[in-house]
Amino acid sequence: MVATRRSAALWFGLLGAIWGLFLGGLLLALALLGRIWDARLWAISVGIIVFSILGLVGALRVIKRGDMFNAGLMILAGVGILISILFTSPLSVPSALLFFIGAALILLKKDSFNE
């Protein structure tokens, strides 16, 4: 059962990272195509991309071992994305929620699984 929990955490983290990278890239492309030189939009899109990569690292490290550090990376990525979306639209909420669910699956410990 531990392996299925780790694989589910991996998939939640991957989906969250893919959605975050897509959204960050879309915002960056809109800023480039629209010739919007607003520093705030650039910072938000780069922030979403950086935190998505951070969550992706946490999700991919789950394959080798599911520890507190990986869950911490995914939680940090989710919080960072939520802070980034305070300034834009709520399109990044699914990405942050997927990171939080993946981190919760890593942190979920039941004694029956460890026997």
Secondary structure, DSSP 8 states (H G I E B T S, - for coil): -HHHHHHHHHHHHHHHHHHHHHHHHHHHHHHHHTT---HHHHHHHHHHHHHHHHHHHHHHTTTT---HHHHHHHHHHHHHHHHHHTTS-GGGHHHHHHHHHHHHHHH---HHHH-
